[in-house]
Structures are given as structure tokens and as C-alpha cells.
Amino acid sequence: MPEEQQELFFVYNRPPEDRLPNRERMRPDEVAQVLSCGKSHVYELIEDGSLDATNIARASSSRPTYRVFTASVRRFIESRREGAYE
């Protein structure tokens, strides 16, 4: 296996919480990578309150530009893990 593929294999086979960046906030596409889901699902999780996010778009913008709090993603992962074994 080429080195680049080995690196990707390693990254995607780590637990989700190990894929979290060492930053306070994340873009929705980054959250989607961590959760192994689509970006539209991340927006749904933001809208239904499952993920805490802030809108950093200008007031004149018609579309939101979200940043999701990394701590919120960590809590979301932990809550899903705990619920899976009940």
C-alpha cells in the first residue's frame, strides 16, 4: 500500500474523538469528517440543537456561516457512544 493510502487508513481507523483538532471551533466540513457523515447532516445537527455552533456570518449575509464548538462535538460523540450500549 502506498504511503499516502496508509496515512489515510490510519486517520480514518482512529476513534472519532482522536480525530478532533486541538482548536476551540471547527468548520462543518471538518465535523462531517470526524463524524463520518455528510455536511448536510452536520447542518441538521446544528439546527436541531445536537451540536452547539455560532454563526460568524455578517449581519447582511443571507446564509449562515457556522463554526461548531469542538467541545460540543466531543459531547455528541460521547452521548452517542453511551446510548449505543444501553
Backbone as a printed PyTorch tensor [residue, N CA C, xyz], in Angstrom:
tensor([[[  0.8530,  -1.1710,   0.0000],
         [  0.0000,   0.0000,   0.0000],
         [  0.9050,   1.2430,   0.0000]],

        [[  0.6300,   2.2030,  -0.9080],
         [  1.4310,   3.4340,  -0.9370],
         [  1.3240,   4.1850,   0.3910]],

        [[  2.3520,   4.9660,   0.6840],
         [  2.4330,   5.6750,   1.9660],
         [  1.2330,   6.5830,   2.2020]],

        [[  0.7760,   7.2870,   1.1600],
         [ -0.3580,   8.2020,   1.2970],
         [ -1.6290,   7.4480,   1.6970]],

        [[ -1.8620,   6.2910,   1.1050],
         [ -3.0310,   5.4870,   1.4630],
         [ -2.9210,   4.9400,   2.8820]],

        [[ -1.7220,   4.5740,   3.2880],
         [ -1.5320,   4.0840,   4.6460],
         [ -1.8720,   5.1660,   5.6610]],

        [[ -1.4710,   6.3920,   5.3510],
         [ -1.7450,   7.5030,   6.2580],
         [ -3.2490,   7.7340,   6.3750]],

        [[ -3.9700,   7.7270,   5.2460],
         [ -5.4190,   7.9020,   5.2750],
         [ -6.0860,   6.7480,   6.0220]],

        [[ -5.6060,   5.5370,   5.8120],
         [ -6.1460,   4.3730,   6.5040],
         [ -6.0070,   4.5550,   8.0110]],

        [[ -4.8550,   5.0400,   8.4340],
         [ -4.6120,   5.2510,   9.8610],
         [ -5.5500,   6.3090,  10.4300]],

        [[ -5.7040,   7.4220,   9.7120],
         [ -6.5410,   8.5180,  10.1970],
         [ -7.9860,   8.0710,  10.3350]],

        [[ -8.5350,   7.3910,   9.3460],
         [ -9.9460,   7.0300,   9.3720],
         [-10.2340,   5.7990,  10.2240]],

        [[ -9.2370,   5.1180,  10.7000],
         [ -9.4630,   3.9900,  11.5770],
         [ -9.2210,   4.3400,  13.0400]],

        [[ -8.9880,   5.6060,  13.3130],
         [ -8.8830,   6.0590,  14.6970],
         [-10.2800,   6.3590,  15.2060]],

        [[-10.4980,   6.2740,  16.5160],
         [-11.8060,   6.6480,  17.0760],
         [-12.1120,   8.1140,  16.7620]],

        [[-13.3980,   8.4750,  16.6150],
         [-13.7530,   9.8560,  16.2450],
         [-13.1450,  10.9160,  17.1520]],

        [[-13.1210,  10.6660,  18.4740],
         [-12.5980,  11.7030,  19.3750],
         [-11.1100,  11.9370,  19.1740]],

        [[-10.3940,  10.9650,  18.6120],
         [ -8.9690,  11.1450,  18.3260],
         [ -8.7460,  11.9660,  17.0570]],

        [[ -9.8060,  12.1690,  16.2860],
         [ -9.6970,  12.9570,  15.0520],
         [-10.0140,  14.4320,  15.2740]],

        [[-10.3800,  14.8000,  16.5070],
         [-10.7380,  16.1870,  16.7840],
         [ -9.4950,  17.0730,  16.7860]],

        [[ -9.5890,  18.2410,  16.1630],
         [ -8.4420,  19.1530,  16.1660],
         [ -8.2620,  19.8010,  17.5350]],

        [[ -7.1020,  20.3330,  17.7430],
         [ -6.7880,  20.9980,  19.0080],
         [ -7.1210,  22.4910,  18.8840]],

        [[ -8.3900,  22.7530,  18.5470],
         [ -8.8910,  24.1300,  18.4020],
         [-10.2470,  24.2260,  19.0930]],

        [[-10.6560,  25.4250,  19.3750],
         [-11.9360,  25.6470,  20.0530],
         [-13.1300,  25.4320,  19.1320]],

        [[-12.9800,  25.7920,  17.8410],
         [-14.0960,  25.6880,  16.8950],
         [-13.6760,  24.9820,  15.6180]],

        [[-14.6650,  24.4010,  14.9430],
         [-14.4220,  23.6460,  13.7130],
         [-15.4420,  24.0690,  12.6480]],

        [[-15.0390,  23.9470,  11.3750],
         [-15.9700,  24.1690,  10.2740],
         [-16.8850,  22.9420,  10.1390]],

        [[-18.0940,  23.1140,   9.6040],
         [-18.9930,  21.9710,   9.4210],
         [-18.3920,  20.8320,   8.5940]],

        [[-17.5780,  21.1400,   7.5920],
         [-16.9700,  20.0650,   6.7900],
         [-15.9710,  19.2560,   7.6170]],

        [[-15.3020,  19.9040,   8.5590],
         [-14.3830,  19.1900,   9.4450],
         [-15.1550,  18.2740,  10.4020]],

        [[-16.2820,  18.7740,  10.8940],
         [-17.1220,  17.9650,  11.7790],
         [-17.6300,  16.7470,  11.0230]],

        [[-18.0240,  16.9460,   9.7760],
         [-18.5090,  15.8360,   8.9490],
         [-17.4380,  14.7630,   8.7960]],

        [[-16.1950,  15.1710,   8.6310],
         [-15.1040,  14.1950,   8.5260],
         [-14.9370,  13.4190,   9.8210]],

        [[-14.9880,  14.1130,  10.9320],
         [-14.8140,  13.4600,  12.2380],
         [-15.9450,  12.4650,  12.4890]],

        [[-17.1700,  12.8620,  12.1590],
         [-18.3340,  12.0190,  12.4260],
         [-18.6120,  11.0140,  11.3100]],

        [[-17.8630,  11.1060,  10.2280],
         [-18.0750,  10.2350,   9.0630],
         [-19.5050,  10.3480,   8.5440]],

        [[-19.9080,  11.5830,   8.3190],
         [-21.2470,  11.8290,   7.7790],
         [-21.1530,  12.9590,   6.7620]],

        [[-22.2680,  13.3180,   6.1860],
         [-22.2910,  14.4100,   5.2200],
         [-22.4050,  15.7610,   5.9000]],

        [[-21.9880,  16.7860,   5.1770],
         [-22.0510,  18.1460,   5.7170],
         [-23.5040,  18.5630,   5.9800]],

        [[-24.4230,  18.1080,   5.1490],
         [-25.8320,  18.4640,   5.3520],
         [-26.3520,  17.8850,   6.6680]],

        [[-25.8740,  16.7110,   7.0460],
         [-26.2720,  16.1280,   8.3320],
         [-25.7400,  16.9700,   9.4930]],

        [[-24.5400,  17.5050,   9.3470],
         [-23.9780,  18.3830,  10.3830],
         [-24.8620,  19.6130,  10.5360]],

        [[-25.3210,  20.1920,   9.4200],
         [-26.2190,  21.3500,   9.4990],
         [-27.5230,  20.9790,  10.1990]],

        [[-28.0360,  19.7760,   9.9550],
         [-29.2410,  19.3160,  10.6430],
         [-28.9930,  19.1980,  12.1460]],

        [[-27.8320,  18.6780,  12.5330],
         [-27.4930,  18.5460,  13.9510],
         [-27.3670,  19.9180,  14.6180]],

        [[-26.8700,  20.8930,  13.8770],
         [-26.7790,  22.2630,  14.4010],
         [-28.1880,  22.8310,  14.5820]],

        [[-29.0120,  22.6810,  13.5650],
         [-30.3670,  23.2400,  13.5950],
         [-31.2290,  22.6160,  14.6910]],

        [[-31.0620,  21.3050,  14.9450],
         [-31.8990,  20.6790,  15.9830],
         [-31.2870,  20.7890,  17.3840]],

        [[-30.1320,  21.4410,  17.4940],
         [-29.5350,  21.6990,  18.7980],
         [-28.6300,  20.5950,  19.3210]],

        [[-28.3820,  19.5720,  18.5120],
         [-27.4980,  18.4860,  18.9460],
         [-26.0430,  18.9290,  19.0100]],

        [[-25.6780,  19.9070,  18.1840],
         [-24.3250,  20.4770,  18.1980],
         [-24.4280,  21.9680,  18.4590]],

        [[-23.5810,  22.4800,  19.3430],
         [-23.5400,  23.9110,  19.6250],
         [-22.6380,  24.5820,  18.5980]],

        [[-23.1620,  25.6450,  18.0000],
         [-22.3980,  26.3580,  16.9770],
         [-22.6890,  27.8430,  17.0780]],

        [[-21.8340,  28.6120,  16.4870],
         [-22.0280,  30.0580,  16.4070],
         [-22.0190,  30.4600,  14.9430]],

        [[-22.8320,  31.4300,  14.6150],
         [-22.8980,  31.9270,  13.2460],
         [-21.9540,  33.1180,  13.1280]],

        [[-20.9330,  32.9820,  12.2930],
         [-19.9580,  34.0620,  12.1570],
         [-20.1810,  34.8930,  10.8960]],

        [[-21.3130,  34.6740,  10.2260],
         [-21.6160,  35.4300,   9.0080],
         [-21.9010,  36.8860,   9.3490]],

        [[-21.6790,  37.7220,   8.3830],
         [-22.0080,  39.1350,   8.5630],
         [-23.5200,  39.2860,   8.6800]],

        [[-23.9470,  40.3210,   9.3340],
         [-25.3720,  40.5610,   9.5320],
         [-26.1020,  40.6990,   8.1990]],

        [[-25.4280,  41.2030,   7.1870],
         [-26.0550,  41.4080,   5.8790],
         [-26.1230,  40.1260,   5.0460]],

        [[-25.5070,  39.0600,   5.5310],
         [-25.4820,  37.8060,   4.7820],
         [-26.8170,  37.0740,   4.9060]],

        [[-27.2370,  36.4580,   3.8110],
         [-28.4920,  35.7110,   3.8420],
         [-28.2750,  34.2530,   4.2530]],

        [[-27.0130,  33.8020,   4.2640],
         [-26.6900,  32.4270,   4.6400],
         [-25.8310,  32.4040,   5.8970]],

        [[-26.0820,  31.4440,   6.7870],
         [-25.2370,  31.3370,   7.9800],
         [-23.8720,  30.7550,   7.6500]],

        [[-22.8820,  31.1510,   8.3930],
         [-21.5400,  30.5660,   8.3110],
         [-21.2200,  30.0730,   9.7150]],

        [[-21.4010,  28.7790,   9.9030],
         [-21.2720,  28.2120,  11.2460],
         [-19.8560,  27.7980,  11.5860]],

        [[-19.5600,  27.9010,  12.8770],
         [-18.3890,  27.2790,  13.4830],
         [-18.9240,  26.4840,  14.6690]],

        [[-18.5850,  25.2160,  14.6770],
         [-19.0820,  24.2980,  15.7030],
         [-18.0400,  24.2060,  16.8060]],

        [[-18.4800,  24.2660,  18.0430],
         [-17.5610,  24.1700,  19.1640],
         [-17.0630,  22.7290,  19.2930]],

        [[-15.7500,  22.5780,  19.3590],
         [-15.1280,  21.2550,  19.4430],
         [-15.6190,  20.4920,  20.6700]],

        [[-15.8030,  21.1780,  21.7740],
         [-16.3070,  20.5280,  22.9880],
         [-17.6940,  19.9380,  22.7460]],

        [[-18.4990,  20.6080,  21.9340],
         [-19.8320,  20.1240,  21.6080],
         [-19.7520,  18.8350,  20.7860]],

        [[-18.8130,  18.7780,  19.8700],
         [-18.6230,  17.5670,  19.0600],
         [-18.1880,  16.4150,  19.9660]],

        [[-17.2940,  16.6970,  20.8880],
         [-16.8290,  15.6650,  21.8270],
         [-18.0030,  15.1380,  22.6690]],

        [[-18.8440,  16.0570,  23.1770],
         [-20.0210,  15.6330,  23.9550],
         [-20.9820,  14.8070,  23.1030]],

        [[-21.1610,  15.2200,  21.8610],
         [-22.0490,  14.4890,  20.9530],
         [-21.5470,  13.0590,  20.7460]],

        [[-20.2570,  12.9010,  20.5050],
         [-19.6690,  11.5650,  20.3070],
         [-19.8620,  10.7200,  21.5640]],

        [[-19.5770,  11.3040,  22.7170],
         [-19.7080,  10.5610,  23.9760],
         [-21.1600,  10.1650,  24.2420]],

        [[-22.0990,  11.0400,  23.9470],
         [-23.5130,  10.7210,  24.1890],
         [-23.9930,   9.5970,  23.2720]],

        [[-23.5140,   9.5780,  22.0570],
         [-23.9020,   8.5150,  21.1300],
         [-23.2610,   7.1910,  21.5320]],

        [[-22.0490,   7.2440,  22.0250],
         [-21.3620,   6.0260,  22.4460],
         [-22.0610,   5.4230,  23.6600]],

        [[-22.4210,   6.2480,  24.6350],
         [-23.0960,   5.7760,  25.8420],
         [-24.4700,   5.1910,  25.4980]],

        [[-25.2030,   5.8410,  24.6300],
         [-26.5180,   5.3670,  24.2480],
         [-26.5030,   4.0870,  23.4350]],

        [[-25.3970,   3.8160,  22.7820],
         [-25.3150,   2.6330,  21.9210],
         [-25.2530,   1.3520,  22.7160]],

        [[-24.8340,   1.4310,  23.9660],
         [-24.6580,   0.2230,  24.7570],
         [-25.7580,   0.0130,  25.7940]],

        [[-26.7660,   0.8620,  25.7820],
         [-27.8430,   0.7160,  26.7760],
         [-28.8940,  -0.2610,  26.2940]]])
